Amino acid sequence: MIDSVDLDAKPGGPSAEPSAIERAAIKIVGWIPGLHDVANSPRFLTVLHGTTWTMVGYGVGQVLRLVSTLLLARLLVPEAFGLVALVNVFIGGLEMLTDLGIGLDVVQHKNGDDPLFINTAFLVQCARGILIWVIATLLAFPFARFYHQPAIIALAAVASVSVLLRGFAGGSVWILLRHVQIGKLTTLNVSSDFIGFVVSVIWALISPTAWALVAGRVATGLAYMIGSHLIPGHVASLKWDRSAARDIMMFGTGIFLSSATYFLSGEAERLVIAKFVTVAALGCFSLALSLSGAAPGVIMQVAGQVFFPMISKALREDRSRAAKHYRKTRFVFTALSIIVGVGFVAYSHRLVALILPPKYEMTGWILQLLGWRAAQVIFASPAVNLVLACGDSKAAAISNTVRLVAMLAGLGVAFSYFGLHAAIMVLAFSATAGYLVYIVAVGRHLRSVLPAEIGGFLLFVASTILAVFIPWPWR
């Protein structure tokens, strides 16, 4: 995607020789018309390294979560999972409603390698962690009372310690992400999750209660915090730069609005659907939501952990070269989104018939629409990361607000006059409304790539619409 300076050369030393798989990938990309120079570029190996580690980390994390869920489900009663699910929603909401995008700012900022800037970001992060812990502790009682679950009070107060611990994580993790050294970052995340899993299982064997899940969450946070300080690169101190703090807070304002609106739009989707449909239909919707979200997960991880830091660096060095790299990345993500979108349109019914019993039949058409929405998310990812790399964090907030307004208005009309099918279509097309904001933002920040952006979107839409009318084999 980017082909000038080898990012892995600093600060972690020279890049490793390509593996057999990476050499094969270089050959395959070299055969694609228009991408021969990409395959021969020094930075393409950096992309391969980052992508490989991201996929490994994502895959291992998914397997670990699956094993953890299946094993703990045998040791704990359903009520334990229900209580902790409420706690997770409570703490997760507080995290998103106080999100400042501190790590993103370090990655994209021109002074992101400055130790003083990194330490200022670290101190801001510490203050945020303490704030969330205090708020969670204070609000645990009213939250528990609202749900008539007094056990939540202690569970939420203790679980919020995990956020406090992560708030004191070292800034070295941002340096790794900024320089696309995903291997160490993946090792830290996976090992922390594994330690939390072990703690949960041991606790559940001794005392099979909801505290096993909370203990695992806190152990994960503690392991992550300790591990982050063992990685060289940032030594924590009380040194503070007022101008750096001002930049971080200005960038964080847009991220805060983006995260808040994203949280509201995500929760509103579930709350509104649940209000108007039967429990059975809600179950089918939830399954389709999970299935559609699984496919683009690894691609989004690659975009955030590989493409974002690299396009950020390219924009700082040479905007004309950044535009060239972006157009090539747009080509790749357009192809991926078309494959995912057409796959869901063509084979959602078949997939549901293979893995679910007949009573979940309606999940098929819901998965078609939500899968098309997931493909849109993949398509929009380069534009989202480009705009963030330009330091524009407010575009995400505007996009999420447009999506939220379109969704709420559309769902009101759909359920009043048409029914569930129209409502799911609203959810799919409200994502399109949110993406249109990014087209404007891309044109404002890097106008030369706008034709490629619009052309790719038209190609994506045309391809997925055409897929509806094609008689696919084994459909």
C-alpha positions as CSV (number, residue, x, y, z in Angstrom):
1,M,0.0,0.0,0.0
2,I,2.9,2.4,0.9
3,D,6.3,2.1,-0.7
4,S,9.0,4.5,0.5
5,V,10.5,4.1,4.0
6,D,10.6,0.8,5.9
7,L,8.7,1.5,9.0
8,D,10.0,-1.5,10.8
9,A,13.4,-0.1,10.6
10,K,12.6,2.2,13.6
11,P,12.4,2.0,16.4
12,G,12.6,-1.8,16.5
13,G,15.4,-2.7,14.1
14,P,15.5,-3.9,10.5
15,S,12.7,-6.0,9.0
16,A,12.9,-9.7,9.0
17,E,13.3,-11.7,5.8
18,P,9.9,-12.5,4.2
19,S,8.5,-15.9,5.0
20,A,7.5,-18.4,2.3
21,I,3.9,-17.3,2.7
22,E,4.9,-13.7,2.4
23,R,7.0,-14.4,-0.7
24,A,4.0,-16.1,-2.3
25,A,1.8,-13.1,-1.5
26,I,4.4,-10.8,-3.1
27,K,4.3,-12.9,-6.3
28,I,0.5,-13.0,-6.4
29,V,0.2,-9.2,-5.9
30,G,2.8,-8.7,-8.6
31,W,0.6,-10.5,-11.1
32,I,-2.3,-8.1,-10.5
33,P,-2.4,-5.4,-13.2
34,G,-1.5,-2.0,-11.7
35,L,0.0,-3.4,-8.5
36,H,3.3,-4.6,-9.8
37,D,5.2,-1.7,-8.2
38,V,3.4,-2.3,-4.9
39,A,4.7,-5.9,-4.8
40,N,8.2,-4.7,-5.4
41,S,8.1,-1.9,-2.9
42,P,10.1,-2.0,0.4
43,R,7.0,-1.2,2.5
44,F,4.9,-4.0,1.1
45,L,6.7,-6.4,3.4
46,T,5.8,-4.2,6.3
47,V,2.2,-4.4,5.3
48,L,2.5,-8.2,5.1
49,H,4.1,-8.5,8.5
50,G,1.5,-6.3,10.1
51,T,-1.4,-8.0,8.3
52,T,-0.1,-11.5,9.2
53,W,0.3,-10.6,12.9
54,T,-3.1,-8.9,13.0
55,M,-4.8,-11.9,11.5
56,V,-3.0,-14.3,13.9
57,G,-4.0,-12.1,16.8
58,Y,-7.6,-11.8,15.8
59,G,-7.9,-15.5,15.0
60,V,-6.3,-16.6,18.3
61,G,-8.4,-14.1,20.2
62,Q,-11.6,-15.4,18.6
63,V,-10.7,-19.1,19.4
64,L,-9.7,-18.1,23.0
65,R,-13.0,-16.4,23.5
66,L,-15.0,-19.3,22.1
67,V,-13.1,-21.8,24.3
68,S,-13.6,-19.6,27.3
69,T,-17.3,-19.2,26.7
70,L,-17.9,-22.9,26.2
71,L,-15.8,-24.0,29.2
72,L,-17.1,-21.4,31.6
73,A,-20.7,-22.1,30.5
74,R,-20.2,-25.6,31.9
75,L,-18.9,-24.3,35.2
76,L,-21.3,-21.3,35.8
77,V,-25.0,-20.9,35.8
78,P,-26.7,-18.6,33.2
79,E,-27.5,-16.0,35.8
80,A,-23.8,-15.4,36.3
81,F,-23.4,-14.5,32.6
82,G,-26.5,-12.4,32.7
83,L,-25.2,-10.3,35.6
84,V,-21.7,-9.8,34.1
85,A,-23.3,-8.9,30.7
86,L,-25.1,-6.0,32.4
87,V,-21.9,-5.0,34.1
88,N,-20.0,-5.1,30.8
89,V,-22.7,-2.9,29.1
90,F,-22.5,-0.5,32.0
91,I,-18.7,-0.2,32.0
92,G,-18.4,-0.3,28.2
93,G,-20.8,2.6,27.9
94,L,-18.8,4.6,30.3
95,E,-15.6,3.9,28.3
96,M,-17.2,4.9,25.0
97,L,-18.8,8.0,26.5
98,T,-15.4,9.2,27.8
99,D,-13.3,8.0,24.8
100,L,-10.7,10.6,23.7
101,G,-8.9,8.5,21.0
102,I,-5.6,9.0,22.8
103,G,-3.8,6.2,21.0
104,L,-5.1,7.3,17.6
105,D,-3.8,10.8,18.2
106,V,-0.3,9.5,19.1
107,V,-0.3,7.4,15.9
108,Q,-1.3,10.2,13.6
109,H,0.2,13.3,15.2
110,K,3.4,14.8,13.8
111,N,5.0,14.7,17.3
112,G,3.9,11.2,18.0
113,D,7.5,10.0,18.4
114,D,8.3,12.8,20.9
115,P,8.8,11.2,24.4
116,L,7.2,14.3,26.0
117,F,4.1,14.1,23.8
118,I,3.8,10.3,24.5
119,N,4.1,10.9,28.3
120,T,1.5,13.7,28.2
121,A,-0.8,11.3,26.4
122,F,0.0,8.7,29.1
123,L,-0.9,11.1,31.9
124,V,-4.2,12.1,30.2
125,Q,-5.0,8.4,29.8
126,C,-4.3,7.8,33.5
127,A,-6.6,10.6,34.5
128,R,-9.3,9.2,32.3
129,G,-8.9,5.7,33.8
130,I,-9.3,7.2,37.3
131,L,-12.3,9.2,36.2
132,I,-14.1,6.1,34.8
133,W,-13.4,4.1,37.9
134,V,-14.8,6.8,40.2
135,I,-17.9,7.3,38.0
136,A,-18.5,3.5,37.8
137,T,-18.2,3.1,41.5
138,L,-20.6,6.0,42.2
139,L,-23.2,4.9,39.6
140,A,-23.1,1.2,40.4
141,F,-25.9,1.5,43.0
142,P,-28.5,3.4,40.9
143,F,-27.6,1.1,37.9
144,A,-28.2,-2.0,40.0
145,R,-31.4,-0.6,41.5
146,F,-32.8,0.2,38.0
147,Y,-32.4,-3.5,37.0
148,H,-33.4,-4.8,40.5
149,Q,-30.1,-6.7,40.8
150,P,-28.3,-5.7,44.0
151,A,-25.4,-8.0,43.2
152,I,-24.4,-5.7,40.4
153,I,-23.2,-3.0,42.9
154,A,-20.1,-4.9,44.0
155,L,-19.5,-6.6,40.6
156,A,-19.5,-3.3,38.7
157,A,-17.3,-1.5,41.3
158,V,-14.7,-4.3,41.1
159,A,-14.9,-4.8,37.3
160,S,-14.3,-1.1,36.8
161,V,-10.8,-1.6,38.3
162,S,-9.9,-3.2,35.0
163,V,-10.4,0.1,33.3
164,L,-8.4,1.8,36.0
165,L,-5.5,-0.6,35.4
166,R,-5.6,-0.2,31.6
167,G,-5.5,3.6,32.1
168,F,-2.0,3.1,33.5
169,A,-0.8,1.1,30.6
170,G,2.6,2.3,29.1
171,G,2.8,4.4,26.0
172,S,5.1,1.8,24.4
173,V,1.9,0.2,22.9
174,W,1.2,3.4,20.9
175,I,4.8,3.4,19.6
176,L,4.4,-0.2,18.4
177,L,1.1,0.7,16.6
178,R,2.6,3.9,15.1
179,H,5.5,1.9,13.6
180,V,3.3,-1.1,12.6
181,Q,5.2,-3.5,14.9
182,I,2.1,-5.6,15.4
183,G,3.9,-8.7,16.5
184,K,4.7,-7.5,20.0
185,L,1.3,-5.8,20.3
186,T,-0.5,-9.0,19.4
187,T,1.6,-11.0,21.8
188,L,0.7,-8.6,24.6
189,N,-3.0,-8.7,23.9
190,V,-3.2,-12.5,23.4
191,S,-1.1,-13.2,26.5
192,S,-3.2,-10.8,28.6
193,D,-6.4,-12.5,27.5
194,F,-5.0,-15.9,28.2
195,I,-4.0,-14.9,31.7
196,G,-7.6,-13.6,32.3
197,F,-9.0,-16.8,30.9
198,V,-6.9,-19.0,33.3
199,V,-7.9,-16.9,36.3
200,S,-11.6,-17.1,35.4
201,V,-11.4,-20.9,35.0
202,I,-9.5,-21.4,38.3
203,W,-11.9,-19.1,40.1
204,A,-14.9,-20.9,38.6
205,L,-13.6,-24.3,39.7
206,I,-13.2,-23.0,43.3
207,S,-16.2,-20.8,43.4
208,P,-18.6,-21.0,40.4
209,T,-20.1,-17.5,40.6
210,A,-20.2,-14.3,38.6
211,W,-17.0,-13.3,40.4
212,A,-15.1,-15.7,38.2
213,L,-15.8,-13.6,35.1
214,V,-15.1,-10.3,36.9
215,A,-11.8,-11.7,38.3
216,G,-10.8,-12.7,34.8
217,R,-11.5,-9.2,33.5
218,V,-9.4,-7.6,36.2
219,A,-6.6,-10.1,35.7
220,T,-6.5,-9.3,32.0
221,G,-6.3,-5.6,32.7
222,L,-3.5,-6.1,35.2
223,A,-1.5,-8.3,32.9
224,Y,-1.9,-5.8,30.0
225,M,-0.8,-2.9,32.2
226,I,2.3,-4.8,33.5
227,G,3.2,-6.1,30.1
228,S,3.0,-2.7,28.5
229,H,5.6,-1.4,30.8
230,L,8.0,-4.3,30.1
231,I,8.0,-3.2,26.4
232,P,10.9,-0.7,25.8
233,G,10.1,2.6,24.3
234,H,8.3,4.7,26.9
235,V,9.4,5.3,30.5
236,A,6.5,6.8,32.5
237,S,7.1,10.0,34.4
238,L,5.2,13.1,35.5
239,K,6.6,15.3,32.7
240,W,3.8,17.3,31.0
241,D,3.6,19.5,27.9
242,R,0.6,21.9,27.9
243,S,0.6,22.3,24.1
244,A,0.6,18.5,23.6
245,A,-2.3,18.2,26.1
246,R,-4.2,20.8,24.2
247,D,-3.7,18.9,20.9
248,I,-4.8,15.7,22.5
249,M,-7.9,17.2,24.0
250,M,-8.8,18.9,20.7
251,F,-8.5,15.7,18.8
252,G,-10.3,13.8,21.6
253,T,-13.3,16.1,21.3
254,G,-14.1,14.7,17.9
255,I,-13.4,11.2,19.0
256,F,-15.6,11.6,22.1
257,L,-18.5,12.8,19.9
258,S,-17.9,9.9,17.5
259,S,-17.8,7.3,20.2
260,A,-20.8,8.7,22.0
261,T,-22.9,8.8,18.8
262,Y,-21.6,5.3,17.8
263,F,-22.6,3.9,21.2
264,L,-26.0,5.5,21.0
265,S,-26.7,4.3,17.5
266,G,-25.5,0.8,18.3
267,E,-27.6,0.5,21.4
268,A,-30.6,2.2,19.8
269,E,-30.6,-0.4,17.1
270,R,-31.0,-3.2,19.6
271,L,-33.4,-1.4,21.8
272,V,-35.8,-0.3,19.1
273,I,-35.8,-3.6,17.3
274,A,-36.5,-5.4,20.6
275,K,-39.5,-3.0,21.2
276,F,-41.4,-4.0,18.1
277,V,-40.7,-7.7,17.4
278,T,-41.3,-11.0,19.0
279,V,-38.7,-12.7,21.1
280,A,-38.2,-15.3,18.3
281,A,-37.6,-12.6,15.7
282,L,-35.3,-10.8,18.0
283,G,-33.3,-14.1,18.4
284,C,-33.0,-14.4,14.7
285,F,-31.9,-10.8,14.4
286,S,-29.2,-11.3,17.1
287,L,-27.9,-14.4,15.3
288,A,-27.7,-12.6,12.0
289,L,-26.0,-9.6,13.7
290,S,-23.3,-11.9,15.1
291,L,-22.8,-13.8,11.9
292,S,-22.5,-10.6,9.8
293,G,-20.1,-9.1,12.2
294,A,-17.7,-12.1,12.2
295,A,-16.8,-11.8,8.5
296,P,-15.3,-8.2,8.4
297,G,-13.7,-8.4,11.8
298,V,-10.2,-9.3,10.7
299,I,-10.3,-6.9,7.8
300,M,-11.2,-4.1,10.1
301,Q,-8.3,-5.1,12.4
302,V,-5.9,-4.9,9.5
303,A,-7.3,-1.5,8.5
304,G,-6.9,-0.1,12.0
305,Q,-3.6,-1.6,12.9
306,V,-1.8,-1.6,9.6
307,F,-3.3,0.9,7.1
308,F,-4.0,3.7,9.6
309,P,-0.5,4.2,10.9
310,M,1.0,3.8,7.4
311,I,-1.2,6.3,5.7
312,S,-0.7,8.7,8.7
313,K,3.1,8.6,8.1
314,A,2.6,9.0,4.3
315,L,0.5,12.1,4.8
316,R,3.1,13.6,7.0
317,E,5.8,13.0,4.5
318,D,4.3,13.5,1.0
319,R,0.6,14.0,0.4
320,S,0.9,13.3,-3.4
321,R,2.5,10.0,-2.6
322,A,-0.1,9.3,0.1
323,A,-2.8,9.9,-2.6
324,K,-1.2,7.3,-4.8
325,H,-1.0,4.8,-2.0
326,Y,-4.6,5.4,-1.0
327,R,-5.9,4.8,-4.5
328,K,-4.2,1.4,-4.5
329,T,-5.6,0.6,-1.0
330,R,-9.0,1.7,-2.2
331,F,-8.8,-0.9,-5.0
332,V,-8.0,-3.7,-2.5
333,F,-10.7,-2.8,-0.1
334,T,-13.3,-2.4,-2.9
335,A,-12.5,-5.9,-4.1
336,L,-12.8,-7.3,-0.5
337,S,-16.1,-5.5,0.1
338,I,-17.6,-6.8,-3.1
339,I,-16.5,-10.4,-2.3
340,V,-18.1,-10.2,1.2
341,G,-21.2,-8.3,0.0
342,V,-21.9,-10.7,-2.9
343,G,-21.1,-13.7,-0.6
344,F,-23.8,-12.6,1.9
345,V,-26.3,-11.8,-0.8
346,A,-25.8,-15.1,-2.6
347,Y,-25.3,-17.6,0.2
348,S,-26.9,-16.3,3.4
349,H,-29.9,-18.5,3.1
350,R,-27.6,-21.5,2.4
351,L,-25.4,-20.8,5.3
352,V,-28.3,-20.5,7.7
353,A,-29.8,-23.7,6.5
354,L,-26.5,-25.5,7.1
355,I,-25.7,-24.3,10.6
356,L,-29.1,-23.6,12.1
357,P,-32.3,-25.6,12.5
358,P,-35.4,-24.8,10.4
359,K,-37.0,-22.6,13.1
360,Y,-34.3,-20.0,12.4
361,E,-35.1,-19.8,8.7
362,M,-35.9,-16.0,8.8
363,T,-32.3,-15.4,9.9
364,G,-31.3,-16.0,6.2
365,W,-32.9,-12.9,4.7
366,I,-31.9,-10.8,7.7
367,L,-28.3,-12.0,7.3
368,Q,-28.4,-10.9,3.6
369,L,-29.2,-7.3,4.5
370,L,-26.9,-7.1,7.6
371,G,-24.2,-8.8,5.7
372,W,-24.5,-6.2,2.9
373,R,-24.2,-3.6,5.7
374,A,-21.0,-5.3,7.0
375,A,-19.6,-5.2,3.5
376,Q,-20.2,-1.4,3.4
377,V,-18.3,-1.1,6.7
378,I,-15.3,-2.8,5.0
379,F,-15.6,-0.6,1.9
380,A,-15.7,2.6,4.0
381,S,-12.8,1.6,6.2
382,P,-10.0,3.3,4.1
383,A,-11.9,6.5,4.0
384,V,-12.6,6.4,7.7
385,N,-8.9,5.9,8.4
386,L,-7.7,8.5,5.9
387,V,-9.9,11.2,7.5
388,L,-8.7,10.2,11.0
389,A,-5.1,10.3,9.7
390,C,-5.6,13.8,8.5
391,G,-6.5,14.7,12.2
392,D,-10.2,15.1,11.5
393,S,-12.0,13.3,14.3
394,K,-15.2,15.2,14.0
395,A,-16.2,13.6,10.7
396,A,-16.9,10.3,12.5
397,A,-19.2,12.1,15.0
398,I,-21.1,13.7,12.1
399,S,-21.3,10.4,10.2
400,N,-22.6,8.5,13.3
401,T,-25.2,11.3,14.0
402,V,-26.4,11.1,10.4
403,R,-26.6,7.3,10.7
404,L,-28.5,7.6,14.0
405,V,-31.0,10.1,12.7
406,A,-31.6,8.1,9.5
407,M,-32.0,4.9,11.5
408,L,-34.4,6.2,14.1
409,A,-36.6,8.0,11.5
410,G,-36.5,5.1,9.1
411,L,-37.4,2.5,11.8
412,G,-40.3,4.6,13.0
413,V,-41.8,4.7,9.5
414,A,-40.9,1.0,8.8
415,F,-42.5,-0.4,11.9
416,S,-45.6,1.9,11.6
417,Y,-46.4,1.0,8.0
418,F,-44.3,-1.9,6.6
419,G,-42.9,-4.3,9.2
420,L,-39.6,-6.1,10.1
421,H,-38.3,-6.6,6.6
422,A,-38.4,-2.8,5.9
423,A,-36.9,-2.1,9.3
424,I,-33.9,-4.3,8.5
425,M,-33.5,-2.6,5.2
426,V,-33.4,0.7,7.1
427,L,-30.5,-0.6,9.2
428,A,-28.6,-1.5,6.0
429,F,-29.2,1.8,4.2
430,S,-28.6,4.0,7.3
431,A,-25.0,2.9,7.1
432,T,-24.9,4.3,3.5
433,A,-26.1,7.6,4.8
434,G,-23.3,7.7,7.3
435,Y,-20.7,6.8,4.6
436,L,-21.8,9.8,2.4
437,V,-20.3,12.1,5.1
438,Y,-16.9,10.5,4.6
439,I,-17.1,11.1,0.8
440,V,-17.3,14.8,1.6
441,A,-14.5,14.6,4.2
442,V,-12.2,12.7,1.8
443,G,-12.8,15.4,-0.9
444,R,-12.0,18.1,1.6
445,H,-8.7,16.5,2.8
446,L,-7.4,14.7,-0.3
447,R,-9.4,15.8,-3.3
448,S,-7.2,13.9,-5.8
449,V,-8.5,10.6,-4.6
450,L,-12.2,11.5,-4.7
451,P,-12.8,10.0,-8.2
452,A,-11.4,6.7,-7.1
453,E,-13.6,6.8,-3.9
454,I,-16.8,7.6,-5.8
455,G,-16.0,5.1,-8.6
456,G,-15.3,2.4,-6.1
457,F,-18.5,3.0,-4.3
458,L,-20.6,2.8,-7.5
459,L,-18.8,-0.4,-8.5
460,F,-19.6,-1.9,-5.0
461,V,-23.3,-1.0,-5.2
462,A,-23.7,-2.2,-8.8
463,S,-21.9,-5.5,-8.1
464,T,-24.0,-6.3,-5.0
465,I,-27.3,-5.3,-6.7
466,L,-26.4,-7.5,-9.7
467,A,-25.7,-10.4,-7.3
468,V,-29.4,-10.4,-6.3
469,F,-30.5,-11.4,-9.8
470,I,-27.8,-14.0,-10.5
471,P,-28.8,-17.7,-10.1
472,W,-25.9,-18.7,-8.0
473,P,-25.0,-22.5,-7.8
474,W,-25.8,-24.4,-4.6
475,R,-27.9,-21.4,-3.5
